[in-house]
Amino acid sequence: MFINADGDLTGLPENLAAFLKYLKGVVVDNEPVQMIDNEVEKVKKREEWEVEYMTSYLRDMDIREEGIEIGLEQGLKQGREEGRE
């Protein structure tokens, strides 16, 4: 899912407009957004979640690099088989 928080907020429901502003880093006085921000702050303070996130991120990066290497090897092999180098 992609969210464009830079769009025109005219006509949007108040809570949605406040949330989009929050995503852009604007401090807003909106109860639902404050609830979200409180939960975000709790997560940021949970050290074990930070470690888990970083571990997951590093694993994902390793898998991505491995996929790139496999793709390059397959591409070179296919090129050789087709007589291109």
N, C-alpha and C positions, 0 to 999 in steps of 0.2 A: 504494500500500500504506500502510495506517495501522497504527501499533503503539501500543497502550495499555500503557505501562510502569507505570502506577499500579494495575494489577489485582493480584489475589491471586496470589502466586508459589508458594503451597503446591502441592506435587506436580509442579512443573515440573522438567525435567532441570536439573542444576546449572549447565551452561554457559548455557542459555537464561535462567535466573534471574539469573545474573551479568551477562549482556548487558543485560537489562532494567534492572538496577540501574545499569549503566554509562550507559545512555541517560538516566537521571534525574540523572546527575552524581555518582553514588556511586563512590568509588574501590574497586575490587574486586581481590582477589588470585586471578586466574583466567587461566591461560595463553592460551586462545583470545581472551579479551577484551584481554589485554595486547598480543597480536599485532595486533588491530584498532586499538587505541589507538596503537601505534607507527606504523601506516600512516597513520592520521588525522594524526598529528603531522608526518609526512613531507610529506603533501599541504599542510598549513597553511604549511609553510616554502618551498614551491615558488612563487616569486613569479609565474612565467609562468602557472601554473594559476590563481592568484588573479586576475590580469588577464583571463584567458580566462573565468573564472566571472563576473566583474563585467560584462564585455562581453556575455556571453550573457544575464545577468540584465537588463541595460538594454535589449537587443534585445527580450527577451520582454515587458518592461513597455511598450515602444513598440508592439509588436504588439497587446497587450491593450488599450491606450488607443485604437488605431486601430479595433479590433473594436467597442469600446463606441460610438465615434462613428458607425460604419457602422450599428450596430444602432439607435441613436437616430434617425438619418436615415431608415432604412427604416420604423421605427415611426411617425414623423411623417407620412411619405408615405402609408403605409397608412391612417392615421387620417384624413387629408385625403380620400383616395379613398373612404372609407366615410362621409364627411360629418361626421366628428368632428374637433374641434380642441382 
